[in-house]
Amino acid sequence: MSIQVKQNLVSGAKYALKCPNAMSAEYITIHNTANDASAANEISYMIGNTSSTSFHFAVDDKEVIQGLPLNRNAWHTGDGTNGTGNRKSIGVEICYSKSGGPKYKAAEALAISFVAQLLKERGWGIDRVRKHQDWSGKYCPHRILSEGRWDQVKAAIEKELNGSVSVKKASVSSSASEYHVKKGDTLSGIAASHGVSVKTLQNINHITDPDHIKVGQVIKLSQAASSCKSHAASSYPLPSGVIKVTSPLTKGTNVKQVQTALAALYFYPDKGAKNHGVDGVYGPKTANAVKRFQSVSGLTADGIYGPKTKAKIMEKL
């Protein structure tokens, strides 16, 4: 049975503020709200305030409510006026994200089913699903990320989308050391069926884009979990000591190592710049990336790279 969507659409008078551009969507972006409001309240507040921030759907434990037409863009991903996230993706907010609990779990489950429905309606695959963080580096969907469940959520969406097909395709004996990609496979489906994370498979197979694997490609599986940390350490070496904004600015390999590791965790120094701002210069934008990482990692958010920040980065890689 399809999920029914209630509409409370923004007025045409506010199109210039909330959704000024025509859109032919190519992606779906998932968010967690920063409060514990219902879907009705989220949409009502969004369409009624004077901020440009906007999104297409809010999902709570009981219903899905639409606030913007799907042929108009939304300002929800922080990647700029012409960013692909803002201009080409459908924004889905999962409610009750601040405190979690039973209501949030139910809202997330409904959102998973709803996103799968959106994919089915458009003939899209799981590769069209993105998290807010993918576009601008913001730590969102914050609850899903902080609980380390993004791969699990994507796998659940894929399961809703394809039933058990992808899991069956990826099914091999537990003693197998590798898997040969078949048509229709996704890295998230392979990871889910073998009890490892997508990040782990990326690390041991040197895969930079988890949404692009090829038929016939060999995916290494053996000792995935045990090798993940050591591989991350070798792939993203980090300097010792303290690095902060100075005059003149600190430059060099040590800074670039910090920037590269942060970028691997989607905390880009400058999302819109060449190489996402990985330039070997510890300026205000790099300090801001460090500060954003610290703020969601339980550290003092001072923008200064030091031993505690290094340890936390290595923990999350």
N, C-alpha and C positions, 0 to 999 in steps of 0.2 A: 504494500500500500504506500502510495506516495505521501510525502510530508506536505501538508497544507501550509501555505505561507500567508500570513496576514500582512496587509499593507497599511502603512502610515507614511505616505510619501511626502518629501519636502515640497513646498510650494514652488511653482515656477518662478516666483519673484526672487527666490533665493538660489536659483541655479548658478548665477554668477559667482556666488560665494562658495557654495557647497559642491557643485558638480558642473563646472563651466564648459567642459569639453565632451563632444560626442565620443563614444568608446565602442570598440569591438573587442571584447575581452579575450585574453589569451591565457590568463592564469587565475587561480583562486588563492587569496592570501588569508591565512588564519592568524587571529589575534586573541589575546586574553585581555579582558577589561581590567581597569585598575581599581574597581570598586565591587560592591555586592548588589548592584541594582538589577532589576528584572529587564527582560528584553524590551518590554513596552516602555519602561522608564528610560532605557538607554537611547532608544530611537526618538522618543519624545524630546529628550534633552538635546540630542544631536541636531534635529531639524529645527529646534526652537532657539538655539543660542546664536551668538554672533561670531563664533570661531569658524574658520574655514575647515577645520578637521571634520571628516565625514567618512561614512562607510555604508555598505549596501545592506547588510543583514546583521541582526543581533539574535542570538540563540540562547534561551535559558532552559530550565528543566522541563518546561511544558510546551513552548511554542517558538516559532521562527517568525520574526517580524522584519519586513523590508522597509527601508527608509529612503532609498534612492532608486531611480530607474536603472535597469541593467545596461541601458545604452548610453549612460552618462558616467564619466569618471568620478572617482572619489579621492579625497586627499587623506590617505591613511597609511602610507608606507614610508614617508620621510625621505624619498629619494629625488625630490625636486620637482619642479614644474613639468619637466618633460621626462621624468623617470618612468621606466617601464612599469614599476609597481603601482605608481599613482595613476598612470594613464592606460594601463592594459590589464589590471587585475581587479577581480571582485573581492571586496572586503567582507570578511565574516568575523564578527566579534563573539567570543564565548563568554557568557555572563557568569556572575558569582565567582570571579577568578581571584579576588583579593583574599578571601578567607578559606576558600576550598570547601571541603565537606560534601555531604550527600547531594546538595543542590548543584554544586559545581560538577560533580561526577555525572549527574544526570544530564546537565547542560552539555558537557563535553561529548557524551554518548550521542545525544541528539544532533550535535554539530557534526560529528563523524558521519552519521547517516545522511545528514543534509548535504554535506560536501560531496559525498559519493553520489547523491541524487543529481547535484549540479553537473558533476562530471559525466554521468550517464546521459543526461539530457543533451549534452554538447558533443558526445562521442569522444571525450577526452580520456587520457590515461592519468595515472597517479603522478606522472612527471609534470603535470600542470599545477600541482599543489605546492605552495610556498609558505614559509613563515615570514612574519614581518621582518625578522632579523636578516633574512636573505637580501632584502632590498637596501637597507640603510645601516645595518649593524645594531639596531636597537634590540635590547634583550626582551623580545616579545615573539611568541606568546610566553610571558614570564613564568607562569605556573608550570606549564608543560616543560619548558627548558630547565627550570630549577629542579624539577623532579626527574630530569634525564629521560623523558618519555617521548621526545619528538619522533624518533624512529618507530616507536610503538604505535603512536597515533597515526602516522602515515600507513603503517602496515594494516591497521584496523580499517582505515578508509579504503585501502586497496582490497581488503577482504570483502567489504560491503560492495565494492564496485564489481569485483570479479568472482565473488563466491570463494571457493577453495581452490580455484584453478591454479593461481600462481603458487600457492603452497604446494600443491601436488607436483607442479613442474619442478619445484626446487627441492622436492623430497629425495634425499639420498641417504645411504646408511650413515650412522653416526661416526663410523670409523673412516669415512671418506676424507681425503685431504684436500680435495678440490672439487669445483663444480663448473660444468660447462654451460654457459648461458644459452638458453633456448628462446625462441620467438615469444614475446609477451612477458618475459621475465623482467623484474626490476630489482635493483640492488636492495631496496627495503624489503621486498618479498623474500629474497634469498636470505637476508640477514635474519628476518623473523623466523623463518623455518629452521634455522640452524642455531637459534638462541644467542646470536651475537648482535652487536650494534652495527649500523651502517658505517659509523665512524671507524670502527675496528677494521671492517673490510676495506674501507678506503685506505687506511694506513698501511695494511700489509700488502695491498695490491697496487699502491701508488695511483689511486683513482682520485683525480681532482674534482670531477663533477659527478656526483652520485646519480644524476638523472640521465647520464649517457653511458650505457654499456652496450656492447655489440654482441650479436648472435655469434656463438662459437668462442667467445672470450672465456679464458680460464680464470676462475676466481679461486684463489687459495683460501682454504677453510681451516686447515689443521693448526692447532696451537694459536688460534686467533686471539683468544682472550688473554693468554699468558704473554703473547708477544706485543700486545697493543702498547703497553706503557713504554717498553724499551724502544719500540719503533718510534713512538712519539718523541721520546727523548733525543733519538738520533736525527729525526727529521726536523725538529725544531730546537736546536741548541740555544740555550739562553745564557746570557752573561751573568757574572756575579757582581756584587757591588750595588751602588746607587746611581741612578740616572734621573735627572730632572731638568727642567727648563733653566738654562743659564744664559749669560751674555758674555761672549758670543755663544750661540747654540752648540750643544754637543752633537757631533757628527761621527759616522763611521759604522763599522761592522756590528758592534755591540747594539747600537740603536736599531739597525736594520733587523737584527735577530729578534728583538723585542717586538717590533712592528709586524714582522712576518708571523710570529706566534699568535699575536692578537688578531691578525687578519684571519688566521686559521680558525679562530673562535668567533669570527664575524664581528669583531670590534675593530672596524677599519679606522685608520687615522683620518682618511678623507675618501669616502665612498666614490665621489665623483671625479677624483683625480686619477692620473696615470698610476697604474699598479695599486689603486686604492690608497694612495698616499704613502706607500712603503718606499721611502726615499733615503733612509739613513740619517735623517735629521730629527732631533728630539725637540720639536717646537710645540706651540700651544695645541695643535690638532692631535699630535701624538699623546701629549699629556692628557688631553680630553678623553682619548680612547682608553688610556690607562685608568683614568678616573671613572669612566663608565663601567669598565670591567670590575674595578674595586667595589663600586657601589652595589653591584649585584652579587658580589662574592663574599660579603661580610667583612670587608677590609675598610680601613680608613680611606675615604675617597679624597686623596690629596694630589693625585696625578703624578706621584713620584714612584718610579720603579725601584724596588728594593727586594730583599730576601723573601719577605712574606708574599709579595706580589708574584715573584718568580715561582715560589712553591705552589701558589694557587693556580697559576697558568699551567704548570706542568700537571697538576692534578686534573685539570679539565681537558687537556689535550687528548 
